Structure formats: structure tokens, C-alpha cells
Amino acid sequence: MKWLKLFIPHQPIRYKLLTPKLDLIVKWEIFNKINQFDELG
């Protein structure tokens, strides 16, 4: 999953086109990143 995290900020659309399941993973990862930023204030 590390390789996926590396590309999420730069190319989320490319992974969204690969598979619906991967799209869900990407959305979940982005959701977690947003929550982390919210916690940091």
C-alpha cells in the first residue's frame, strides 16, 4: 500500500480509472489524510 500512498497526492485520477475497488481504497486514503489534517488544526 506504500506505493499507492506515494501517488495519491499527485495522480488520484489515474488510479480511479484502474478498478472500482482501487477507487474505494484511494477515496479511503484521501479521507484519512483529510481527517489527519483536521486533527492537526
Chimera marker file (.cmm) of the C-alpha trace (Angstrom):
<marker_set name="trace">
<marker id="1" x="0.000" y="0.000" z="0.000" r="1" g="1" b="0" radius="0.5"/>
<marker id="2" x="3.000" y="2.291" z="0.402" r="1" g="1" b="0" radius="0.5"/>
<marker id="3" x="3.366" y="2.743" z="-3.357" r="1" g="1" b="0" radius="0.5"/>
<marker id="4" x="-0.284" y="3.807" z="-3.509" r="1" g="1" b="0" radius="0.5"/>
<marker id="5" x="0.167" y="6.459" z="-0.814" r="1" g="1" b="0" radius="0.5"/>
<marker id="6" x="3.093" y="7.928" z="-2.723" r="1" g="1" b="0" radius="0.5"/>
<marker id="7" x="0.960" y="8.674" z="-5.765" r="1" g="1" b="0" radius="0.5"/>
<marker id="8" x="-2.338" y="9.699" z="-4.144" r="1" g="1" b="0" radius="0.5"/>
<marker id="9" x="-1.490" y="13.425" z="-3.850" r="1" g="1" b="0" radius="0.5"/>
<marker id="10" x="-0.264" y="13.574" z="-7.447" r="1" g="1" b="0" radius="0.5"/>
<marker id="11" x="-2.308" y="11.187" z="-9.576" r="1" g="1" b="0" radius="0.5"/>
<marker id="12" x="-5.560" y="10.073" z="-7.902" r="1" g="1" b="0" radius="0.5"/>
<marker id="13" x="-7.390" y="10.093" z="-11.240" r="1" g="1" b="0" radius="0.5"/>
<marker id="14" x="-5.081" y="7.525" z="-12.811" r="1" g="1" b="0" radius="0.5"/>
<marker id="15" x="-5.822" y="5.011" z="-10.049" r="1" g="1" b="0" radius="0.5"/>
<marker id="16" x="-9.505" y="5.851" z="-10.140" r="1" g="1" b="0" radius="0.5"/>
<marker id="17" x="-9.545" y="4.601" z="-13.732" r="1" g="1" b="0" radius="0.5"/>
<marker id="18" x="-7.974" y="1.229" z="-12.915" r="1" g="1" b="0" radius="0.5"/>
<marker id="19" x="-10.572" y="-0.547" z="-10.782" r="1" g="1" b="0" radius="0.5"/>
<marker id="20" x="-13.622" y="0.377" z="-8.675" r="1" g="1" b="0" radius="0.5"/>
<marker id="21" x="-12.088" y="-1.396" z="-5.687" r="1" g="1" b="0" radius="0.5"/>
<marker id="22" x="-8.888" y="0.608" z="-6.006" r="1" g="1" b="0" radius="0.5"/>
<marker id="23" x="-11.018" y="3.745" z="-6.345" r="1" g="1" b="0" radius="0.5"/>
<marker id="24" x="-12.564" y="2.969" z="-2.965" r="1" g="1" b="0" radius="0.5"/>
<marker id="25" x="-9.108" y="2.478" z="-1.459" r="1" g="1" b="0" radius="0.5"/>
<marker id="26" x="-7.949" y="5.807" z="-2.860" r="1" g="1" b="0" radius="0.5"/>
<marker id="27" x="-11.010" y="7.608" z="-1.505" r="1" g="1" b="0" radius="0.5"/>
<marker id="28" x="-10.489" y="5.981" z="1.895" r="1" g="1" b="0" radius="0.5"/>
<marker id="29" x="-6.814" y="7.009" z="1.948" r="1" g="1" b="0" radius="0.5"/>
<marker id="30" x="-7.714" y="10.596" z="0.993" r="1" g="1" b="0" radius="0.5"/>
<marker id="31" x="-10.464" y="10.613" z="3.632" r="1" g="1" b="0" radius="0.5"/>
<marker id="32" x="-7.931" y="9.531" z="6.268" r="1" g="1" b="0" radius="0.5"/>
<marker id="33" x="-5.468" y="12.221" z="5.154" r="1" g="1" b="0" radius="0.5"/>
<marker id="34" x="-8.164" y="14.900" z="5.432" r="1" g="1" b="0" radius="0.5"/>
<marker id="35" x="-9.058" y="13.688" z="8.923" r="1" g="1" b="0" radius="0.5"/>
<marker id="36" x="-5.401" y="13.850" z="9.943" r="1" g="1" b="0" radius="0.5"/>
<marker id="37" x="-5.196" y="17.459" z="8.735" r="1" g="1" b="0" radius="0.5"/>
<marker id="38" x="-8.376" y="18.313" z="10.652" r="1" g="1" b="0" radius="0.5"/>
<marker id="39" x="-6.914" y="16.854" z="13.847" r="1" g="1" b="0" radius="0.5"/>
<marker id="40" x="-3.782" y="18.962" z="13.367" r="1" g="1" b="0" radius="0.5"/>
<marker id="41" x="-5.988" y="22.020" z="13.069" r="1" g="1" b="0" radius="0.5"/>
<link id1="1" id2="2" r="1" g="1" b="0" radius="0.2"/>
<link id1="2" id2="3" r="1" g="1" b="0" radius="0.2"/>
<link id1="3" id2="4" r="1" g="1" b="0" radius="0.2"/>
<link id1="4" id2="5" r="1" g="1" b="0" radius="0.2"/>
<link id1="5" id2="6" r="1" g="1" b="0" radius="0.2"/>
<link id1="6" id2="7" r="1" g="1" b="0" radius="0.2"/>
<link id1="7" id2="8" r="1" g="1" b="0" radius="0.2"/>
<link id1="8" id2="9" r="1" g="1" b="0" radius="0.2"/>
<link id1="9" id2="10" r="1" g="1" b="0" radius="0.2"/>
<link id1="10" id2="11" r="1" g="1" b="0" radius="0.2"/>
<link id1="11" id2="12" r="1" g="1" b="0" radius="0.2"/>
<link id1="12" id2="13" r="1" g="1" b="0" radius="0.2"/>
<link id1="13" id2="14" r="1" g="1" b="0" radius="0.2"/>
<link id1="14" id2="15" r="1" g="1" b="0" radius="0.2"/>
<link id1="15" id2="16" r="1" g="1" b="0" radius="0.2"/>
<link id1="16" id2="17" r="1" g="1" b="0" radius="0.2"/>
<link id1="17" id2="18" r="1" g="1" b="0" radius="0.2"/>
<link id1="18" id2="19" r="1" g="1" b="0" radius="0.2"/>
<link id1="19" id2="20" r="1" g="1" b="0" radius="0.2"/>
<link id1="20" id2="21" r="1" g="1" b="0" radius="0.2"/>
<link id1="21" id2="22" r="1" g="1" b="0" radius="0.2"/>
<link id1="22" id2="23" r="1" g="1" b="0" radius="0.2"/>
<link id1="23" id2="24" r="1" g="1" b="0" radius="0.2"/>
<link id1="24" id2="25" r="1" g="1" b="0" radius="0.2"/>
<link id1="25" id2="26" r="1" g="1" b="0" radius="0.2"/>
<link id1="26" id2="27" r="1" g="1" b="0" radius="0.2"/>
<link id1="27" id2="28" r="1" g="1" b="0" radius="0.2"/>
<link id1="28" id2="29" r="1" g="1" b="0" radius="0.2"/>
<link id1="29" id2="30" r="1" g="1" b="0" radius="0.2"/>
<link id1="30" id2="31" r="1" g="1" b="0" radius="0.2"/>
<link id1="31" id2="32" r="1" g="1" b="0" radius="0.2"/>
<link id1="32" id2="33" r="1" g="1" b="0" radius="0.2"/>
<link id1="33" id2="34" r="1" g="1" b="0" radius="0.2"/>
<link id1="34" id2="35" r="1" g="1" b="0" radius="0.2"/>
<link id1="35" id2="36" r="1" g="1" b="0" radius="0.2"/>
<link id1="36" id2="37" r="1" g="1" b="0" radius="0.2"/>
<link id1="37" id2="38" r="1" g="1" b="0" radius="0.2"/>
<link id1="38" id2="39" r="1" g="1" b="0" radius="0.2"/>
<link id1="39" id2="40" r="1" g="1" b="0" radius="0.2"/>
<link id1="40" id2="41" r="1" g="1" b="0" radius="0.2"/>
</marker_set>
